[in-house]
Amino acid sequence: MSYGFIDIAYDVLKQSRKPLTCQEIWQFANETGLAAKVGTKGKTPLATLGARLYVEVRDNEASKFIGVGKRPVRFFLKDRQSEISPDTIAKAEKEEIKRPERKVPYEERDLHPLLTYFAYTNPPFNRGRPILTKTLHHEKSKRSGYSEWIHPDIVGFYLPLDDWRPDVIELNRLSDNNSLRLYSFELKKSLTKGNYREAFFQAVSNSSWAHEGYLVAVDILQDDDFLSELERLASSFGIGIVCLNPTDLDSSSVLYPARIKPSLDWETINRLCEQNPDFEKFLQDVKNAFNSRKIYKSEYDPIESNISRYIQNKLKIKPENI
């Protein structure tokens, strides 16, 4: 029989002294080379591992595994359940909240080209309307100490210059100008129980001016209760959640969509222009594009011609399509 996800979980838990989450099992499997033994992992191996384990524990009375605790559920070997005490689980749950961000060989700004590529090319996200983006440098803001709460990491826009006839665009400009869409993106390397609230309300604070605001991350904790909390916050405050997948960027997804605002907050936009020259230049370029009916892509963040190569060289992650 071929080596599968259940085999991975068993081999990992044999070596563990405590129950582990699906994410911890998969991380250990990657670090030890066990993950490579699975012939076909698909685009979301962590989700596959979790689904297999949940079904195995729920439906198979002869399973070698047990589920322990919740928020999140941890797994352990049934024949070792005598090693588990209530204190073990309580301690593990506290450690989950306090756990520091996993170290990665790249900086947050190194992820900007991934988001730029995603916003421009991903049809499920942009609904077939390519979005151009621009990085806002916080260090240029007049109040740099508070800049992360004032403006987002990246802004974006869409104009239907290639989709609408010239007369329609001109009439729209003379009326309500509702063809323009402005986007706000707050980008993080990861979202965990330890940082998600600050990251989310940062996105709320600096996205109020835009039609759509998003919190974007590469590594989002895969835990049912955690994802439910993100969904609740997204629904309550209208901020979308996007998960970028650097191993297969085209499979990146919108976990929870943003609520589209019908109008812009011009007072906040004016304040942002006063505080950050990048944002003021962005608005000037968008205005010029509308007036001239021509978009100069050189004014915005470049779209990588070979994003897979960039990910491999800069982020030290090997995409699946290389």
C-alpha positions as CSV (number, residue, x, y, z in Angstrom):
1,M,0.0,0.0,0.0
2,S,1.1,3.6,-0.7
3,Y,2.3,5.9,2.1
4,G,-0.5,8.3,2.9
5,F,-1.5,11.1,5.3
6,I,-2.7,8.7,8.0
7,D,0.7,7.1,7.9
8,I,2.4,10.5,8.3
9,A,0.3,11.3,11.3
10,Y,1.1,7.9,12.9
11,D,4.8,8.2,12.4
12,V,4.9,11.8,13.7
13,L,2.8,11.0,16.8
14,K,5.0,8.0,17.6
15,Q,7.9,10.4,18.1
16,S,5.9,13.1,20.0
17,R,5.6,13.3,23.7
18,K,2.3,15.3,23.6
19,P,-0.8,15.6,21.4
20,L,-0.3,17.7,18.3
21,T,-2.5,19.8,16.1
22,C,-2.8,19.0,12.4
23,Q,-0.6,22.0,11.6
24,E,2.1,20.8,14.1
25,I,1.9,17.3,12.6
26,W,2.4,18.6,9.1
27,Q,5.2,21.0,10.1
28,F,7.1,18.1,11.8
29,A,6.5,15.9,8.7
30,N,8.0,18.6,6.5
31,E,11.0,19.2,8.7
32,T,11.8,15.4,9.0
33,G,11.2,14.5,5.3
34,L,8.1,12.4,6.0
35,A,5.9,14.7,3.9
36,A,8.0,13.9,0.8
37,K,7.0,10.2,1.1
38,V,3.4,11.1,0.1
39,G,3.3,10.7,-3.7
40,T,0.5,13.2,-4.4
41,K,-0.2,15.9,-1.8
42,G,-2.5,18.2,-3.8
43,K,-2.7,21.9,-3.5
44,T,-3.7,22.0,0.2
45,P,-2.0,19.1,2.0
46,L,-2.6,20.5,5.4
47,A,-6.3,20.6,4.8
48,T,-6.2,17.0,3.4
49,L,-4.3,15.8,6.5
50,G,-6.8,17.5,8.8
51,A,-9.8,16.0,7.0
52,R,-8.4,12.5,7.0
53,L,-7.6,12.6,10.7
54,Y,-11.0,14.1,11.7
55,V,-12.9,11.4,9.7
56,E,-10.6,8.7,11.0
57,V,-11.2,9.6,14.7
58,R,-15.0,10.2,14.2
59,D,-15.9,7.2,12.0
60,N,-13.4,4.5,12.7
61,E,-13.9,2.7,16.1
62,A,-10.7,0.8,15.5
63,S,-8.7,3.9,14.8
64,K,-5.2,4.2,16.3
65,F,-5.8,7.9,17.0
66,I,-7.8,9.9,19.5
67,G,-8.8,13.5,19.4
68,V,-7.9,15.5,22.5
69,G,-9.3,18.9,23.7
70,K,-10.5,21.6,21.4
71,R,-9.5,25.1,20.1
72,P,-7.8,23.4,18.3
73,V,-8.3,19.7,18.5
74,R,-5.1,17.8,19.0
75,F,-4.4,14.2,18.0
76,F,-2.5,11.5,19.8
77,L,-2.1,7.7,19.7
78,K,-4.9,5.8,21.4
79,D,-2.5,3.3,23.0
80,R,-0.7,6.2,24.7
81,Q,-3.7,8.1,26.0
82,S,-2.6,7.3,29.6
83,E,0.2,9.7,29.1
84,I,-2.2,12.6,28.7
85,S,-3.4,14.7,31.7
86,P,-5.8,17.7,31.7
87,D,-2.8,19.9,32.6
88,T,-1.1,18.8,29.5
89,I,-3.9,20.1,27.3
90,A,-4.4,23.3,29.2
91,K,-0.7,24.1,29.0
92,A,-0.7,23.3,25.2
93,E,-3.6,25.7,24.6
94,K,-1.8,28.5,26.5
95,E,1.4,27.9,24.6
96,E,-0.6,28.1,21.3
97,I,-1.7,31.7,22.2
98,K,1.8,32.8,23.3
99,R,3.7,31.0,20.5
100,P,6.0,33.5,18.6
101,E,5.7,33.9,14.9
102,R,7.5,31.2,13.0
103,K,10.8,32.4,11.6
104,V,11.0,32.6,7.9
105,P,13.9,33.6,5.5
106,Y,12.0,36.6,4.2
107,E,10.6,40.0,5.2
108,E,7.0,41.1,5.1
109,R,7.8,43.5,2.2
110,D,9.2,40.6,0.2
111,L,5.6,39.4,0.0
112,H,4.4,42.5,-1.8
113,P,5.1,41.1,-5.3
114,L,3.0,38.1,-4.5
115,L,0.0,40.3,-3.6
116,T,0.6,42.5,-6.6
117,Y,0.5,39.4,-8.9
118,F,-2.5,38.0,-7.1
119,A,-4.6,41.2,-7.3
120,Y,-3.8,41.5,-11.0
121,T,-4.2,37.9,-12.2
122,N,-6.6,36.1,-9.8
123,P,-10.1,36.0,-11.4
124,P,-12.0,34.7,-8.3
125,F,-10.6,37.7,-6.4
126,N,-10.7,40.5,-8.9
127,R,-13.8,39.2,-10.8
128,G,-11.9,39.4,-14.0
129,R,-11.0,43.1,-13.4
130,P,-7.2,43.4,-13.1
131,I,-6.2,45.5,-10.1
132,L,-3.0,47.5,-10.1
133,T,-1.3,48.1,-6.8
134,K,1.2,50.4,-5.2
135,T,3.3,50.0,-2.0
136,L,3.0,52.7,0.6
137,H,6.3,53.2,2.5
138,H,5.4,53.8,6.2
139,E,8.8,55.4,6.8
140,K,7.8,58.3,4.5
141,S,4.8,59.2,6.6
142,K,4.9,62.4,8.6
143,R,3.7,60.5,11.7
144,S,5.8,57.4,11.2
145,G,5.2,56.1,14.7
146,Y,1.5,55.6,14.0
147,S,1.7,55.0,10.3
148,E,0.8,51.3,10.5
149,W,-2.6,52.4,11.9
150,I,-3.1,55.2,9.5
151,H,-2.5,53.7,6.1
152,P,-2.2,50.2,4.7
153,D,0.8,48.4,3.3
154,I,-0.6,48.4,-0.3
155,V,-3.3,50.2,-2.1
156,G,-4.9,49.3,-5.4
157,F,-7.4,50.5,-8.0
158,Y,-9.4,49.3,-11.0
159,L,-10.7,51.4,-13.9
160,P,-12.7,49.8,-16.8
161,L,-10.7,51.6,-19.5
162,D,-10.3,48.5,-21.6
163,D,-13.8,47.1,-20.9
164,W,-16.0,50.2,-21.4
165,R,-16.5,52.3,-24.6
166,P,-15.0,55.8,-24.4
167,D,-18.4,57.6,-24.4
168,V,-19.6,55.4,-21.5
169,I,-16.5,56.3,-19.5
170,E,-16.9,60.0,-20.2
171,L,-20.6,59.9,-19.1
172,N,-19.6,58.0,-16.0
173,R,-17.0,60.7,-15.2
174,L,-19.6,63.4,-15.5
175,S,-22.1,61.6,-13.3
176,D,-21.3,59.6,-10.2
177,N,-17.9,58.1,-11.2
178,N,-18.8,54.7,-9.8
179,S,-16.6,52.8,-12.2
180,L,-13.5,53.6,-10.1
181,R,-12.7,51.0,-7.4
182,L,-10.1,51.6,-4.7
183,Y,-8.6,48.8,-2.5
184,S,-6.7,48.7,0.7
185,F,-4.5,45.8,1.7
186,E,-2.8,45.1,5.1
187,L,-0.2,42.4,4.7
188,K,1.2,40.0,7.3
189,K,3.5,37.0,7.1
190,S,1.2,35.0,9.4
191,L,-2.0,35.1,11.4
192,T,-2.0,33.3,14.7
193,K,-3.9,33.4,17.9
194,G,-1.2,35.7,19.3
195,N,-1.4,38.4,16.6
196,Y,-4.7,38.2,14.7
197,R,-6.7,40.8,16.7
198,E,-4.0,43.5,16.4
199,A,-3.6,42.7,12.7
200,F,-7.3,42.6,12.0
201,F,-8.1,45.9,13.7
202,Q,-5.0,47.5,12.0
203,A,-6.8,46.6,8.7
204,V,-10.0,48.0,10.0
205,S,-8.3,51.3,11.1
206,N,-6.4,51.9,7.8
207,S,-9.0,50.6,5.3
208,S,-12.0,52.7,6.2
209,W,-11.4,55.1,3.2
210,A,-11.5,52.4,0.5
211,H,-14.3,50.6,-1.4
212,E,-12.8,47.3,-0.2
213,G,-10.3,46.5,2.6
214,Y,-8.4,43.2,3.0
215,L,-6.2,41.5,5.6
216,V,-3.7,39.3,3.7
217,A,-1.3,36.6,5.1
218,V,0.8,33.7,3.8
219,D,0.5,31.5,6.9
220,I,-2.9,31.4,8.5
221,L,-3.5,29.1,11.4
222,Q,-5.7,26.2,10.2
223,D,-7.9,25.7,13.2
224,D,-11.7,25.5,13.1
225,D,-12.3,27.8,16.1
226,F,-9.7,30.3,14.9
227,L,-11.1,30.4,11.4
228,S,-14.6,30.9,12.8
229,E,-13.4,33.9,14.8
230,L,-11.8,35.4,11.7
231,E,-15.1,34.8,9.8
232,R,-17.1,36.5,12.6
233,L,-14.7,39.5,12.6
234,A,-14.8,39.7,8.8
235,S,-18.6,39.6,8.8
236,S,-18.9,42.2,11.6
237,F,-16.4,44.8,10.2
238,G,-16.5,44.1,6.4
239,I,-12.8,43.4,6.1
240,G,-11.9,40.5,3.7
241,I,-9.4,37.8,4.5
242,V,-7.0,36.5,1.8
243,C,-4.6,33.6,2.2
244,L,-1.6,33.7,-0.3
245,N,-0.1,30.3,-1.1
246,P,3.5,30.8,-2.2
247,T,3.9,27.1,-3.3
248,D,1.1,27.6,-5.8
249,L,0.1,31.3,-6.0
250,D,-2.7,30.7,-8.4
251,S,-4.5,28.6,-5.8
252,S,-4.4,31.5,-3.3
253,S,-7.9,32.2,-2.1
254,V,-10.3,34.7,-0.5
255,L,-11.3,33.0,2.8
256,Y,-13.9,35.7,3.6
257,P,-14.9,38.4,1.1
258,A,-14.8,42.1,1.9
259,R,-18.0,44.1,2.2
260,I,-18.1,46.6,-0.7
261,K,-18.6,50.2,0.4
262,P,-20.7,52.3,-2.0
263,S,-18.7,55.4,-1.5
264,L,-15.2,56.6,-0.5
265,D,-14.3,58.4,2.8
266,W,-12.9,61.6,1.3
267,E,-11.9,63.2,4.6
268,T,-9.7,60.2,5.4
269,I,-8.3,60.2,1.9
270,N,-7.3,63.9,2.2
271,R,-5.6,63.2,5.5
272,L,-3.7,60.3,4.0
273,C,-2.5,62.5,1.1
274,E,-1.2,65.0,3.7
275,Q,0.7,62.3,5.6
276,N,2.1,60.1,3.0
277,P,3.6,61.1,-0.4
278,D,3.3,57.6,-1.9
279,F,-0.5,57.7,-1.3
280,E,-0.8,61.2,-2.8
281,K,1.2,60.1,-5.9
282,F,-1.0,57.1,-6.2
283,L,-4.1,59.2,-6.3
284,Q,-2.5,61.6,-8.9
285,D,-1.7,58.6,-11.1
286,V,-5.2,57.2,-10.8
287,K,-6.7,60.7,-11.7
288,N,-4.3,61.0,-14.7
289,A,-5.3,57.5,-15.9
290,F,-9.0,58.5,-15.7
291,N,-8.5,61.8,-17.5
292,S,-6.2,60.5,-20.2
293,R,-8.0,57.1,-20.5
294,K,-4.6,55.4,-20.4
295,I,-3.0,53.6,-17.5
296,Y,0.8,53.7,-17.2
297,K,1.7,50.5,-15.4
298,S,5.2,51.8,-14.7
299,E,3.8,54.1,-12.1
300,Y,2.6,51.1,-10.0
301,D,4.2,48.1,-8.4
302,P,5.7,45.8,-11.1
303,I,4.0,42.5,-11.9
304,E,6.6,39.8,-11.8
305,S,6.9,38.1,-15.2
306,N,8.1,34.9,-13.5
307,I,6.6,34.9,-10.1
308,S,7.6,31.3,-9.4
309,R,11.2,32.2,-9.9
310,Y,10.9,35.2,-7.6
311,I,9.3,33.0,-4.9
312,Q,12.1,30.5,-5.1
313,N,15.0,33.0,-5.2
314,K,13.7,35.6,-2.8
315,L,11.5,33.7,-0.3
316,K,13.5,30.4,-0.5
317,I,10.3,28.5,-1.2
318,K,10.0,26.1,-4.1
319,P,6.7,26.5,-5.9
320,E,5.0,23.3,-7.0
321,N,5.1,24.4,-10.7
322,I,8.9,24.5,-10.9
